[in-house]
Amino acid sequence: MSTPRTTLPPAVDRSDPGPDIFERADRALDAAGVRWCRLRDRHEGDDDLLTAPGDLPDVRTALRGVGFHERRHLGRGTHHSFFGYDSTAGSWAKLDVVTDLAYGPWQEWPTGLASPYLGRAHRVAHEWRLEADDAFWALLLHELLDRRDPGPRRLDELAGLASAARSDGDGANVARGALRSGPPPDRIIELARDRDAQGLAAVGGRLRRGFTRRRAIKTRARRVSSALLRRFDRLDPPFLRPGITVALLGPDGAGKSSLAARLGDGAPMRTRRIYLGLYGGSRRGQGPVHVLGRRVPYGTAIRLLPAMWGGWSRGWVHARRGHLVLFDRHPFDARLADGSRGKARVRRVVLGHLLPAPDATVVLDAPASLLVARKAEHPVEQIEQQRQRYLQLAARLPRATVVDVSGPLGGVATRVSAVVAMALASGSR
């Protein structure tokens, strides 16, 4: 991904929402020549797709290009979760991709339906959808085996699909094989048409027992292995899934701390906030360093080293465990052009290059008058000078994006979250 650059003036916000993120994903998959189809209607920012196993590498590349980040988990069978930030909705969106239709809480009941279902998928507008009979049985098995109790919305969907459902298709044959002496497929279709939740729940119980009975040893083996892998996965083992480090910079009054507290809302990963400012906070009150009564040259800078490297190291570890690490300020602040000379300039150069660059840097910007209104600690002229220095710094930093923070905090959080999501996607491999 090319490095975003700012232009001066004005500040550049790189988070143009554009089309719906799911529609962008559909188009990207088509452009990549991927075989795919939507399994059921999208609901509350959650989508489910079916693709062929051999197309999964192309799926990853295509989704990464439109801002989706794969969040890998152990013990989930062929289930792959992708997350992106939907700027139009102002929330994180989830896209689940499967390469096999295996049902059950542990994906312990494979059906072999994926290949024929994918082969019969047809085009509807900008998406590929299952053939009507396939859609009915795919949704029914999902609701009865994965969720156990279809809600009102899904009951309505099943009732709508029941008119086109067949009792002699692939899905019906899978159900018939598991039920043996249970209700025939045409009776199941009738229950769905009548929205009979209780009757369908009873069928679901018989299906689960039937699937387990047919492959008892394999079913138990999958349950045990998946349970062990998921327990290990919950420990957030390092290097399993990539996280990200993001530095928030900006003049006084830009709202860095308030924004950092808001950014983790709804994110698909844990959020860690670490202060890396050169001054203030735990750094306040640290004066010159003296040894044997004599002042040590650059002593203040030397004393900062353990704290700065300690904070960065904690962030590096959290990022390796797949977390979102927000650096509230960064030693980049020392690179602000202020006309320093001599020892002061040397000190700034050393501190400004003290730590490795984060994965992304967000420079918050707003008119100086607004910044002073939010935090009246300095005259507006001084804040304007500070603001221009940050804009100049953003133009020199790698992976830096300037975001306008003039509006409400919610809108700012949306724009910055979009920047974070794109940085996550570009770093996913």
Buried (B, 14 or more C-beta within 10 A) or exposed (E): EEEBBBEEEEBBBBBEBEEBBBBBBBBBBBEBEBBBBBBBEBEEBEBBBBBBEEBBEBBBEBBBBBBBBBBEBBBBBBBBBBBBBBBEBBBBBBBBBBBBBBBBBBBBBBBEBBBBBBEBBEEEEEBBBBBBBBBBBBBBBBBBBBEEEBEEEBBEBBBBBBEEBBBEBBBBBBBBEBBEEBBBBEBBBBBBBEBBBEBBBBBBEBBBEBBBEEBEEEBEEBBEBBEEBBEEBEEBEEEBBBBBBBBBBBBBBBBBBBBBBBBBEEBBBBBBBBBBBBEEEEBEEEEEBEEEEEEBEBBBBEBBEEBBEEBBEEBBBBBBBBBBBBBBBBBBBBBBEEEBEEEEEBBBEBBBEBBEBBBBBBBBBBBBEBBBEEEEEBEBEBBBBBBBBBBBBBBEBEBBBBBBBEEEEEEBBBBBBBBBBBBBBBBBE
